[in-house]
Amino acid sequence: MRNVFSRLTSRTVFSGRAFFSGTFALAGAMLALTPAQVSAAPGGYNATLQQALAAPKQGILGDVLWKCAGDNCTAANAGSRPVVMCQRVAKKFGTVARFTAAGAELSADDLTKCNAK
């Protein structure tokens, strides 16, 4: 009985290299799609950088996942104060030219505070 079971399980997709290579292929495909999906997050945060990034980047800032491609960065709104979140983005990705939170744009004074740190 044991021999029959081992023969059956050795031929499934969950055994050996087949399982792991399939898992890694799926994970790679999902990561490859991530930068292309960067777009304005309605109700979230949206930052336009003064200088475009050379390559897409991601970062977790204050428990919020930010995705950036070119000069555009987006994240879901986590309830943090917009100026504080903008400061985190500026520190991690570079000078922010424009920042919106839930569709409301930061004032010129707040944007100056954002880039000061």
C-alpha positions as CSV (number, residue, x, y, z in Angstrom):
1,M,0.0,0.0,0.0
2,R,2.8,2.4,0.9
3,N,4.5,1.8,-2.5
4,V,1.3,2.5,-4.4
5,F,0.8,5.8,-2.5
6,S,4.4,6.9,-3.1
7,R,4.0,6.2,-6.9
8,L,0.8,8.2,-7.0
9,T,2.2,11.2,-5.2
10,S,5.4,11.2,-7.2
11,R,3.4,11.9,-10.3
12,T,1.4,14.9,-9.0
13,V,2.1,18.5,-9.7
14,F,2.8,19.0,-5.9
15,S,5.9,16.9,-5.9
16,G,9.5,17.8,-6.3
17,R,10.8,20.3,-8.8
18,A,7.5,20.6,-10.7
19,F,5.8,22.2,-7.8
20,F,8.5,24.7,-6.9
21,S,9.3,25.7,-10.5
22,G,5.6,26.3,-11.1
23,T,5.3,28.3,-7.9
24,F,8.3,30.5,-8.8
25,A,7.0,31.0,-12.3
26,L,3.7,32.2,-11.0
27,A,5.4,34.5,-8.4
28,G,7.6,36.0,-11.1
29,A,4.7,36.7,-13.4
30,M,2.8,38.5,-10.6
31,L,5.8,40.7,-9.8
32,A,6.3,41.5,-13.5
33,L,2.8,42.9,-13.6
34,T,3.1,45.1,-10.6
35,P,4.9,48.2,-12.2
36,A,2.4,48.4,-15.1
37,Q,-0.4,48.6,-12.6
38,V,0.7,51.9,-11.1
39,S,-2.1,54.4,-11.7
40,A,-3.9,57.1,-9.7
41,A,-5.6,55.6,-6.7
42,P,-9.1,57.1,-6.3
43,G,-9.6,57.9,-2.6
44,G,-5.9,57.1,-2.0
45,Y,-2.6,59.0,-2.1
46,N,-1.1,60.2,-5.4
47,A,2.4,61.8,-5.6
48,T,4.0,63.3,-8.7
49,L,7.8,63.4,-8.3
50,Q,9.8,66.3,-9.6
51,Q,12.2,63.9,-11.3
52,A,11.2,60.6,-12.8
53,L,12.7,57.4,-11.4
54,A,15.0,55.4,-13.6
55,A,13.2,52.1,-12.7
56,P,9.9,51.2,-11.0
57,K,10.2,51.1,-7.2
58,Q,8.1,50.0,-4.2
59,G,8.3,50.9,-0.6
60,I,6.4,50.5,2.6
61,L,6.1,53.9,4.3
62,G,4.2,54.0,7.6
63,D,2.5,50.7,7.0
64,V,1.4,51.8,3.5
65,L,2.6,50.2,0.3
66,W,3.7,52.7,-2.3
67,K,4.2,51.8,-5.9
68,C,6.2,54.2,-8.2
69,A,6.9,54.2,-11.9
70,G,8.3,57.2,-13.8
71,D,7.3,60.3,-11.9
72,N,4.0,58.8,-10.5
73,C,3.6,57.2,-7.1
74,T,0.4,55.8,-5.7
75,A,-0.9,54.1,-2.5
76,A,-4.1,53.3,-0.7
77,N,-5.3,55.9,1.9
78,A,-4.4,54.7,5.4
79,G,-5.8,57.8,7.2
80,S,-2.4,59.3,7.8
81,R,-2.1,63.1,7.6
82,P,-1.3,64.0,4.0
83,V,1.7,66.3,4.8
84,V,3.3,63.5,7.0
85,M,2.8,61.0,4.2
86,C,4.1,63.4,1.6
87,Q,7.3,63.9,3.7
88,R,7.8,60.1,3.8
89,V,7.5,59.9,0.0
90,A,9.9,62.8,-0.5
91,K,12.4,61.2,1.8
92,K,12.2,57.8,0.1
93,F,11.6,58.6,-3.6
94,G,12.7,62.2,-4.1
95,T,11.3,65.8,-4.3
96,V,7.5,65.8,-4.6
97,A,6.0,68.3,-7.2
98,R,2.3,67.5,-6.5
99,F,0.6,65.4,-3.8
100,T,-3.1,64.5,-3.4
101,A,-4.9,62.6,-0.7
102,A,-8.4,61.4,-1.4
103,G,-8.6,63.8,-4.4
104,A,-7.6,66.9,-2.4
105,E,-4.3,68.5,-3.5
106,L,-1.8,69.8,-1.0
107,S,-1.4,73.6,-0.8
108,A,1.9,75.3,-1.9
109,D,2.7,75.8,1.8
110,D,2.1,72.2,2.7
111,L,4.1,71.0,-0.3
112,T,7.0,73.2,0.9
113,K,6.8,71.5,4.3
114,C,6.6,68.2,2.6
115,N,9.9,68.7,0.8
116,A,11.7,70.4,3.7
117,K,12.6,67.1,5.5
